[in-house]
Amino acid sequence: EIVLTQSPATLSLSPGERVTLSCRASQSVSYFAWYQQKPGQAPRLLIYDASNRATGIPARFSGSGSGTDFTLTISSLEPEDSAVYYCQQRTKWLWTFGQGTKVEIK
Amino acid sequence: QVQLVESGGGVVQPGRSLRLSCAASAFTFIGYSMHWVRQAPGKGLEWVAIISYDEVTTYYADSVKGRFTISRDNSRNTLYLQMNSLRAEDTALYYCARDWSSGGYFDYWGQGTLVTVSS
């Protein structure tokens, strides 16, 4: 099973700041995505295929990386971006998620 | 607008069974594979199972293999999860999610149904 390790566990930043979240896979992955989950809500697909924004996702969200190292960047943090962010991979018929990074707004 | 509505959760004793349902609307249900994903209270996301659009193929996480069965009724636009031999560690909010793209991403999610396994 491919293990995804996200860092940091928690981030506390001010509005307007640049945010960089990391996700490292235990082995190379083919299909990779990022999700956002706000309290009391279902997760929402943000980025798929490592770098493509899903429908309706603001341009301040971007993804990069390949193989085992991936990054989610929020170019300018907005108050509504307070959430937990999960990375996710699919290999053959097995899907796994990272443990999540909580982004807090100062 | 795509809608997924889960039901069937509740409190159940260890070792007992429960069946969850997920009613889909506003999209061609038979055209998509479907997943169950769960989230223990205060914890992260865990993929549970997938069923192909034509019901032919199913896969499970090791943690539920042999105890849970995913199925669907395309005539009723409904996804199911039969959960047997439930354990305390199965306590979670269970989401159904639509499979999208060759990458198998979860593009639409329901709001979840809570399963609590407790004596």
Interface residues (C-beta under 8 A of the other chain):
Chain A: E1 S30 Y31 F32 A33 Y35 Q37 Q41 A42 P43 R44 L45 Y48 D49 A54 Y86 Q88 R90 W93 L94 W95 T96 F97 G98 Q99 G100
Chain B: H35 G44 L45 E46 W47 I50 Y59 A61 D62 Y95 W100 S101 S102 G103 G104 Y105 F106 D107 W109 G110 Q111 G112
